[in-house]
Every structure is written in structure tokens, then in C-alpha cells.
Amino acid sequence: MKHNLIYHVLTIFWKFVLGSVFFYLGNLLGIGLLLFVPLTWLSLPFYAIALVLAFPAIGALADLLKDQSWSTEFVLGLRKYAKYWRKNFKTYLKIGVLYAFVFVFLFLDMYAVNVIMKSSLFTPVVLLISLLALISLGWIVAIQAYFKIDVKNSLRLMAYALPRYALHSLLIIALLFLLYMSLSFIPQFMVFIIAPVALEGLILVTKKPLGAVRAQLRL
């Protein structure tokens, strides 16, 4: 049975909505903190834990979006999401610990620059390092979704791909910027599909270079 364009668009939108529901269910701690607990020195450790636990949810959502056997069924999607969450939990937990440490360190650096040092001299440096961290994280998530390798080899492959595909690295930042701008203009709409849209865009941006990497390295 053939369907028109409107049907396909609504199907994709509904798939993204369900993906977001699953993703938010996997991040109840983080959502609760963001809604009810302000970020302070006392709550910072809990925010760090929520950040670490967000990574298995990111990995499960990426795997779910790549799964062609699921489209819009809630129960089937939830089962598959839980399956992917359990399957890759340890790997993404290690990635979460690593990047939680990086982002907390950058947060403390930014705090020191703006509050303690009261100087704008080092702000561009911290912002540049933050952008590099975000780009590397984007590559790591894409690599995990594409290859399913351990953390050590993911980091090695990220270090290989990031400088060789600089344009795609910039596209990752552009994607994050566009999503941020979308939240600024239409938050009531984007909040329900922001996570799957970001991951779907990331997978599309990195698909070609990672395919080239696979061919070059014969993976």
C-alpha cells in the first residue's frame, strides 16, 4: 500500500515523539534535577551522576533509530529501547564517566574564569576546548552507533576521524547550534523531539565519513 508524503512525515514525527518518550524515561533523574533542583555545589555530584546515566540512554536511542524493524509501535519500541539500553550499558557508562569528568572540569574552569579570576582572557580558550569536547562526543556517539567497538578503540577512531573530516566536525557543531536556535524559537514543539532529531542528524552527518573509514581500515 502506497502512502503520500504527509503520511510519511507524520510517521517520522511520531517515531521521534516516541523516541523522545523512551529517552526521557531513561533520564528521569536528570529531568527531575533540571525541573526541581537548582545547580549548586551540593547538587553538582547528582548532576554529574545524571550526566553519566544519560549516555546509555543516548546509545539506546541511537540504536533504536537505526532499527528498521520498528516504526511507530509504542510497546515494541519500548522493548527494543530497553534491550539496547541493557546491551550497551557498560560501554556507554564508561563513555559517560569520561565525558562527565571532562564537562564538569570545563564547568569548573568556566566558573573560575568568570567568577574567581574575573577575566575574559581565558574565556575563548575554555569555549574552544568545550567545542572540541562536543565535537569529539558527537564522533564517539556516531562511531558507537556505526561500529559497536570498545571505548579505547572508539577514542582512537575518533582521533583518526576528527581532523581528517574537519567539515563534518563543523557540521556537528552547526547541527547542535541549529537545534539550540530551534529551542529558542519554538520550544513547545522541539522539546518533544529534540533528542532523536539530534541523533538522527548526527548519524546522517557522519554516515559517509565513517563508511569511508570502514573501507580504509577494512573494518
C-alpha positions in Angstrom: 0.0 0.0 0.0 1.4 3.4 -1.0 1.2 6.4 1.3 1.5 10.0 0.5 4.2 12.5 1.7 2.1 13.8 4.6 1.7 10.2 5.9 5.5 9.6 5.8 6.2 13.0 7.5 3.6 12.2 10.3 5.1 8.8 10.7 8.6 10.2 11.2 7.4 12.8 13.6 5.5 10.2 15.7 8.6 8.0 15.7 10.6 10.9 17.0 8.0 11.6 19.7 8.0 8.0 20.9 11.8 8.0 20.8 11.8 11.1 23.0 9.4 9.5 25.4 11.7 6.5 25.8 14.7 8.7 26.1 13.1 10.8 28.8 12.0 7.7 30.7 15.7 6.7 30.8 16.7 10.1 32.2 14.2 10.6 35.0 16.9 11.5 37.4 18.3 14.2 35.1 14.9 15.6 34.3 13.9 15.7 38.0 17.1 17.6 38.8 16.6 20.1 35.9 13.0 20.8 36.9 13.2 20.9 40.7 16.9 21.2 41.9 19.0 24.2 41.0 22.6 23.6 40.1 24.8 24.3 43.1 27.9 22.9 44.6 25.8 20.5 46.7 23.8 19.3 43.7 26.7 19.1 41.3 27.6 15.5 42.1 24.0 14.4 41.4 24.0 16.3 38.1 27.3 14.5 37.3 25.7 11.1 38.0 22.6 12.1 35.9 25.0 13.1 33.1 26.8 9.7 33.2 23.5 7.8 33.2 22.3 9.8 30.2 24.9 8.2 27.9 23.3 4.7 27.9 20.0 6.4 27.1 21.7 8.2 24.2 23.2 4.9 22.9 19.9 3.1 23.2 18.1 5.8 21.3 20.6 5.8 18.5 20.3 2.1 18.1 16.5 2.3 18.1 16.5 5.0 15.4 18.7 2.7 13.2 16.4 -0.3 13.8 14.3 -0.6 10.6 12.0 -3.2 12.2 10.5 -0.6 14.4 8.5 2.4 13.3 5.6 3.7 15.5 4.6 0.9 17.8 4.9 2.0 21.5 5.2 -1.3 23.2 7.6 -2.8 20.6 9.7 0.4 20.6 9.9 0.4 24.4 11.0 -3.2 24.5 13.7 -2.6 21.8 14.9 0.5 23.6 15.2 -1.4 26.9 17.0 -4.2 25.1 19.6 -1.8 23.5 19.9 0.0 26.8 20.9 -3.2 28.6 23.1 -4.5 25.7 25.4 -1.4 25.5 25.1 -0.2 29.1 28.7 -0.9 30.2 30.3 0.7 27.1 28.2 3.9 27.3 28.6 4.1 31.0 32.4 4.2 30.6 32.0 6.9 27.9 29.6 8.7 30.3 32.1 8.7 33.1 34.9 10.0 30.8 32.8 12.9 29.4 31.1 13.7 32.7 34.6 14.3 34.1 35.5 16.4 31.0 32.4 18.6 31.2 32.5 19.0 35.0 36.1 20.1 34.6 35.2 22.6 31.9 32.3 23.9 34.0 34.7 24.5 36.9 37.1 26.2 34.6 34.4 28.4 33.3 33.3 29.2 36.8 36.9 30.0 37.8 37.4 32.3 34.8 34.1 34.2 35.2 33.7 34.4 39.0 37.1 33.9 40.7 39.5 35.3 38.1 37.0 37.8 36.7 38.9 37.8 33.5 37.8 37.3 29.9 41.3 36.5 28.7 40.9 32.7 29.0 37.2 32.5 28.1 37.8 31.9 24.4 40.2 29.1 25.2 37.7 27.4 27.5 35.0 27.8 24.9 37.2 26.3 22.2 38.0 23.3 24.4 34.3 22.9 25.1 33.5 22.9 21.4 36.2 20.3 20.7 34.8 18.2 23.5 31.3 18.4 22.0 32.6 17.5 18.5 34.6 14.6 19.9 31.5 13.4 21.8 29.4 13.6 18.6 32.0 11.4 16.8 32.1 9.0 19.7 28.3 8.5 19.7 28.3 8.2 15.9 31.2 5.7 16.0 29.4 3.6 18.6 26.2 3.6 16.6 28.1 2.6 13.5 30.8 0.2 14.6 30.0 -1.1 18.1 33.6 -1.2 19.4 35.1 -0.8 22.8 35.8 2.6 24.3 39.5 2.6 23.7 39.1 1.9 20.0 36.3 4.4 19.8 38.6 7.1 21.1 41.3 6.1 18.7 38.9 6.1 15.8 37.5 9.5 16.9 41.1 10.9 17.0 41.5 9.5 13.5 38.3 10.9 12.0 38.0 14.3 13.7 41.0 16.0 12.0 40.6 14.2 8.7 36.9 15.2 8.3 37.0 18.7 9.6 34.0 19.8 7.5 31.9 17.1 9.1 33.1 18.1 12.5 31.9 21.6 11.8 28.6 20.2 10.6 28.2 18.6 14.0 28.6 22.0 15.7 26.2 23.5 13.2 23.7 20.8 13.9 23.9 21.5 17.7 23.6 25.2 17.0 20.5 24.9 14.8 18.9 22.7 17.5 19.7 25.3 20.1 18.2 28.0 18.0 15.2 25.9 17.3 14.6 25.6 21.1 14.9 29.4 21.4 12.2 30.0 18.8 9.8 27.0 19.1 10.4 25.3 22.4 6.9 23.9 22.7 7.5 21.9 19.5 11.1 20.9 19.6 11.3 19.8 23.3 9.3 16.6 22.3 11.7 15.5 19.5 15.0 17.2 20.3 16.9 14.1 21.3 16.0 11.9 18.3 16.4 14.8 15.8 19.9 15.5 17.1 20.9 11.8 16.9 19.3 11.3 13.5 21.1 14.4 12.2 24.4 13.2 13.8 24.1 9.8 12.2 23.4 11.3 8.8 26.2 13.8 9.0 28.8 11.1 10.0 27.5 8.2 7.9 29.6 8.9 4.8 32.9 9.6 6.5 32.5 6.6 8.8 31.7 4.5 5.8 35.0 5.7 4.2 36.8 4.9 7.4 35.4 1.4 7.4 36.6 0.9 3.8 40.1 2.4 4.5 40.7 0.4 7.7 38.8 -2.7 6.4 36.7 -2.9 9.5 
